[in-house]
Amino acid sequence: MVESVEADVVVAGAGHNALIAAAYLAKAGKKVVVVDARPIPGGGVATEEYLPGYFMDSCSTGHTIIQSNPVIKDDTLGLVSQHGLQYVDPDPVARVAMPDGEQVAMYLDPERTHAEFARFSQRDADYYLEFLEDWERAKGAFGQANNTPIGWGPPLDALLDELPNGGVWRRRRALSAVDVIMHEFTEEHIQAFLLWEACQTFGSVDLPGSGVLPYSIMGGRQKRSWTIPLGGSGKLTDALVSVITEHGGEIYCDTMVSTLLLDGGRCVGVEATDGRQFLAKEAVLSTIHVKHLIDMAPADAWGDSFTYGVDTYDIGIPLFAAFLVMDEVPTFAGKNPEDTAVSSGLALWPHQVVEQGRAIRDRQPVEGSAWTLVATPSIVDPSRAPEGKHTVKILVPASHVAPYGFDNWDDAKEWHADAMVDYISAAVPNVNPGNIEARIVKSPLDIERWNPHMINGCAHGGDKGVPFSGPLRPAAGWASHTMPISGLYQTGGTTHPGGSITGSPGRNAAMVMMRDLGLDFPG
């Protein structure tokens, strides 16, 4: 006899967006069951004890963007006031080493950032303050568009047209991040720093549609820094799970979904690889990557438009990660430990970033790193490591294929990690083999094995360029969280407005589902 679990709503996948939607539904009185392939919920919002006493964020660490989402800003689910979620805003915001040995720092005080930029260009430093003011005027339009389901409100261009310089913003958002930075700033160190920040979401910064990134990321970080949850990224997940279970919901981990259950063309549940069925009386919500989701139902159930959209969907840029244990703060050459930011790194010049991004998209072997993050959250959150110790995460973009001389990433990963440590040590001398007490390396293959949603190690749900954004995400005609199969809804990084820790796809999906289920959305 097939084992089955019944609920009003079944949620397939437990990433933070799925959990946000599930929390809204559970609070509204629906019996919610969430199933996930991993041993713990959270997807890319997870903190794991990789070594005894060392709690490391296995994917995301910074939660800056979600701070403007009503889920956090207005605490609509009680995550902060009732479920223990706490954030800290580190200062300095960032320190980045340049190819010529120079360093550029950013601070929460915009005047200090201005003074830092002025070391390289007074003109660019002065313009940066105007740049921030311009974003302050425009960010409401972008926030409204991101936190509203597609088709539920004015399109972004209409919102931008209400601004005094709306035409400028319409052009900017259609340009690439490289175009915007190179047009609006003149000095190469400042250009490289802004591009390093724009690369944070692992988008293709040289492609049309990425032009708002320099504004949104710099504006958010200048106001809030690289905001991190105390106790680890997984504390957001813990708070969401607490809301769901408090309202009668259930979470089933180690449960890989293999099939969508259909009855008369309607999705009525999901089946796991072990044969268990999770049956939904009212709706199924998926956060399974659309590249996998489409294989879970007969081909004729999807329709040509959705199928074409998924076939041509760009999964994005892979990640390569190394997790280090150290007994000292990574310290930049010529600086003191306190000068190191939680979010630090190394940059290349803009043309080098463009060249490597193109090589990655062309599936060419890539050995260097055009963008390097050296994250040390234990600087401001000592709960992540034993006293006097630090957790350090190195994150770099990688190609879909292994470097030259290796057949696959399993063979190449330790060599590549050695190369990254050697590269970083030129700017951060104490990040060297003699000071690294332990190291865990995750190649793109490892990242996909850790989480099947991260195909080829791509953790951000897919590229967010023009063909894959707004009403085209994930496919034209299916951007409002409903799917071609009735009763089935979609959220997560493959839906509007995309990946990263924003919570917007989850909240937007909850709005759509609650309308269809006759429920009032609380805000």
N, C-alpha and C positions, 0 to 999 in steps of 0.2 A: 504494500500500500504506500502511495506517495505521501510523504510528510508535507503538510502545508501549514502556512501561517496566514491569517487573514487580518486585514486592516482597511481603514477607509482609504488611505493613501500609502502606496509603497514607493519608497525613494531608493533608486539604484545608484549607489555611489555616495560616499560620505565626505566629499570635499567641503570646504567652508561654505561655498554657495549653496550646495544641497542642504547642508545643516541649517543655514539661515532660513531657507524656504520651509524646511521641515519644522523649525521652531515656530515660525509664524502660524503654520497650519495646526500644530499641536496646541498652541495657545488659543487658537480659535475653536478648539473643541474636537478636532479631528483625531482619530486614532491613527498614528503614524508609525510605520516600520521602516527603518533604514538598513540597507544591506551594503556591505563593502568588502572588497577582495582582500584588503590589508588586515593585519592583526589588530590594528588600532584605527579609529576614525580620524578624519582630518585631511586626508589626501596630502597636498603640499603644505598644509598648515599643521606640522607635527614636530614635536620635540622628543628625541629618543635618547635613552641612556646607552650610548654606543660603548662606553667603558664605565666601569663602576665609579659613580660620583660625578661623571661628566655628561651633562645634558646638552645635546647638540641639535640645532634646527636642521632637520634632514633636507629641507628645501627652502621655504621662505623664512626670512628673519625680519625684514622691515615691513611695518604696517602703516606707512604714512598715508597712502591713498584712501584707505578705508576710514580714516578719521573724519572725512567729510561726508560719509554715508550716514543717513539718519540712524542706522543700526548702532553706530557709535556716537555720532554727534548729538543725537537726541536720546540715545540709550533706549530705543523703542522696544527692545527685548529684555531690558534689565540686565544686560551682560556685565555692566560696570557696577551698577548700584546694588544688584542682588546676587550676582554669581561670581564675584571676585576678580574680574578682569581689570588689570592695572597696566598702564602704559608709562614709559619714560621717554623723554626727548633728549638724546645725548647732545653735548656740546663739547668740542667742535662737531659740526655736522659731517665734515668730510676732510680728508687730506689725500691728495693725489700726486704721485710722482710723474714727472714728464721725461721723455726720452733723453733730454739734454742734461738731466740731473736736477733741474729745478723742481720745486714743489708748489702746489696751489692748495690753499686751505679755504674752508667755508665755515662760518660761525652763525649761531642763531641770531646774533645782533647784526642786522644788515649793514650797519656802518662798519663793523669789523670786516665783513666780506668785501665791502666797497674798498676799504683800505688795502686789503690783500690784492684785489684786482688792480688797484692803482699802482702797485709795484711794477706792473707790466704795461698798463695803458690807462692814463687818466680818462681818456675819452670813453673807453669801454666800461670803466668803473662807474662813471657818471651815467652812462646809458643803462647800465644794469639796474639802477634804481628806477629809471623810467620803465624798463622792462618788467619789473615787479609790479609797478603801479598799473601797467597795461593789463597784466594778467589778473590783478584784483578786480578790474572792471569786467573782464571777460569770463572769469571762472564760473560765475553763476550760470551762464548759458551752457557751458560744457557740463557742469554738474547736473543741471536739470535734464539735459539730454541723456547723460549716462545713467541717471537714476530714475528713468521713466521707460517703460516698455516701448519698443518701436511701434509707432502708430497710435500711441496714446496721447501724444502731445505734439506741439509744433516740431517740425524737423529742425535739426541743429542750425542749418543755414538761415531759417526764419528767425530763430532766436538771436543769431549773430547779427542779422540785419537790423535789430533793434539797438545795437550799439552805435555810438558815434563813428567808430572806425570799423563797422561790421564787414565792409568789403575787404579790408586788410586782413581781418581774421579768417574770412572765407578762403582767401588765397593762402594764408599761412598754413591752415590745417590741410590744404591739398598738397602743399610742398613736402619735401622730406626734411627731417631734422637737420641733416647736413646743410641743405639749402638755406634754411632759416638761420642757423648759427653763422654760416659763412657770410650771409648777407648782412646780418645785424651786428656782428662783432668783427673786429679787425685784427686783433692780436692773437698769435698762434697758441700761446699757453692758455689764454682764456677760452679760445675756441675748443681746444682739446679737453679742457676741464668740463665745459658745458656738454660736449659730446659724450664724455665719460658718464656724466649724470644721465643723459638721454638714453644711454644703452642699458640702464638698470632693468628695464622690462624685457630685455632680450628680443626687441623688435628689430626689423631691418631699417636702420636709421637713414639709409640712403635711398629708400623707396618712397614714392608719393604716399601721403596720408599719415606720415609720422611727424609732421611739422609742429604739432602742438606739444610734443614731448619736452623740448627744452623749457618751455614755459610752465607746463603743469608740474614737472618734476622739480625744477628749481623753485617755483613758487611754493609748492607744498613743503619742500625741505627747508626753505628759508623761514617758513612760519612754524614748522613742527619738527624739523630735523628728520633723521631716519628713525622714526618712532618704532620702538620695540616693546613687546609685552614682557613684563617682569615674570620670570620663570620660564620663558621660552615661547616660541611661536604657537606651540600647542595649547597654551592657556586660552587662546581664543576658541579652539576646538572644545576644550574642557567646559567652557562656559556655555557654549551652544548645546553640547550634549546634556548638560545639567538642565537647561530649559526644556529640552525635548522629553527627557525622562521624568522630570517633575510634572509634566502634563500627560503622562501615561504612554509616551512613545517608547519604542524599543530599538536598539541598535544591534545588528548581527554582523560581526566581523568574520574574517576568514571565510567569506562567502562570495565566490566569484559568479557573477551573473553570466549566463551563456545564451539565454533565449528570452525573447519577449513572448509572452503568452497572449494569443489573439483569440477572440470569440466574435464571429460575425464581423470581422474587420476592425474590431475595437480591442485596444490593449487592456487586458484585465489582470496583469501581473507579470512576474518574471520567474524564470526557473534558473536555479544555480547548477554549477557543474556536478554537484553531489546529488542532484535529483530533487532537492527540496524546492517547493513552489511557494511563492509569496504572492498572495492574491489580493487584489485591490478592488474594493467595492465601488470606488468613485474615480480614482485617477492613479496614474503611474508617473512619477517624475524621475527623469534620467539625468545623470551628470557624467555618463559614460562618453568617452570621446566619440564624436560622430563617425570617425573612421572605423571604429569597432561597432558602434550601434547599428549601422546599416547592415551588418552581417547577421544580426540577431532576429531578423524577420524576413519573410520571403521578399525577393527583389521587387515583385509587382505591387507590394504594399506601399512603396515609397514614392513612386512617380518619377518621371524623367527629370523634372526641375531639381528636386532634392538630390537625386542620385548624381546628377552632373555637378551640383554644388559641392557635394562631399568628395567626388572623384578629383575635383580641381582644387580642393581646399589645401592651403599651405600649412603644414604642421609647425613650421617655425625653425628656430635655431637651437641646436642641442646644447646641453650644459655638461661641464666636467667639473667635478668637485673633489676637494681634499679637505678632510677634517683633521685638525692638528691639536695636540695637547702640548702646552708650553708652560714654563714656570715664570715667564716674564711677558710683559706687553710688547707686541711687535713695535719696534721703535725705528722711525725713519732716520736716515743718515743726517747727522748734524742737528738732530732734535732730541727733546726729552720724551720720556714715555707719555707724559700728559698731553703732548702735542698730537698723539695718534688718535684718530677718530675711530669710533666703533665701525663706521663705514669708511674704510680707506682703500687705496688701490693704486694701480699703475695705468697710465694712459699712453696711447700712441697718437701721432698726428692724424688729423682727419682723413687725409688721403690714404693712410695705412689702414684705418678702420674700414673705409669703403672697400679697399682691395680685399681685405680678409672676409668681410661680409659677403662679397660677391663670390669668393672661392667657396665659402660654406654653402651658399645657395646652389652652386654648381656641383656640389658633392665632390669637391677636390680635397685631397689631404691638406691639413693645416697644422703646422707645428707650433707656431707662436701664439700670442694672445693679444688681440687688439683692445681688449677690455679685461681688466683683472681686478677682482674684488678681494680685499683682505678684511674680513669681518671679525671683530672681536667683541661680541656682546657682553662677555664677562667683565669688561672694563666698567660697565655701569650696572651689571646684574651679577653679583658674586654668587648667587644661588646656582649658577650653571656649572660651577667647578669647585673642587675642594679649595680651602683657604690657600692663597698664594699661587694658585694655578689659573690658567686661562684656556678657554676654548677658542680656536681660530678656524674660520672657514675660508678656504680659497675657492673662488668660483670664477670660471672662465668659459667663454663660448668655445665650442668644439665643432668639428666637422661631423657629418653623418658617417664618414668613413675614417678608418684609423690612419695615423701618420704614415709617411713613406717608410718602407722597410718592415711593416707589420701587417699580418693578414687580418687582424681584427682588434677591437678595443680591449678584449681580455688580455691579449699579449702585450698591448702597448701601454696600458694604464699606469703601471708603476714607473716606467720610463718617462712617460709624459708628466707625471707628478714630480719626478726628480727635476725635470727640465723647468717646470713652473716654479718650484722652490728656488732653483738656481737663479732664474730670472728675477724673482721677487727680491732675493737677497742683495742684489745690486743697489736697490733703493731702501730696503728694510733689512739691514745687515744681520740682525739677530734672528731672522727667519731663515735658519740654516739647519742642516742635519744634526749638528751638534747640540742644538737647543730644542729640537723637536723630540719630545719624550714618547709620543705615539702618533701614528698616522693611519687614517682610514681613507681609502681612495674609492671614488665612485665614477666610473666612466659613463658615457651615454647609455651603453648596454645595461650597466648596473642600475641606472636610474629608471629605465623602463621596466626592468625586472622588479624593482622595488615598488613601482606604481605603473600598471599597464596603461593608464591614461597618458603618461608621459612618453609617447611614441618616439623612439630614437633618442630619448633623453631630452625631448622638448617639453619644458615644464610650464609654459605660459599659454597653452590652449590653442596656439596657432598664431601666425602672423596677423597683424592688425592694419595692414595696408589697405588701400582703397578697395580692392576686390573682396576683402574679408572683413569689412566693418559695417556698422549701422545696419541698414536693411538687407545687406548681403551676407550677414553672419548668422548662422553658418552657411545658409544658402538662400538665394533670392526667393522671396515669398514665404519664408519660414523663419523669420527673425524675431517673432513675438512670443517665443517660448512654446507655442503649440507645434505639433509635428504632423506630418501627413497621415499618420495613424491616429485615429480618434482615441481620446482617453490618455494619450501619451504626451507628456510635456518634457522640455529640455532646458537645463540650466548649465552652469559651469563656464569654464574658460572658452569653450567653443561658441558661446552665445554672447550677445551684446551686453556690455561693451568690451568684453574680452577677458584675458587672463590677468594675473597679478592679484594681490590681496586687496580687492576693492569691495567685495560683498554685493556689488551692484547686480550681477546676473542672478544671484539668489533672491534678493529682495524683489527684483523685477518679476521673476518667475512666480514668486508668492502672490504678487499683485494680480497677475493674470489668472492663476489657479483659483484664488479666492473669489474673484469676480465670477468665474465660471461655475464655482460651487455655491454661489449665493451667499458668500460671506463678506462682511465688512472688513476692509483692510485698515489696520489701526494707524498707519502713518510710517 
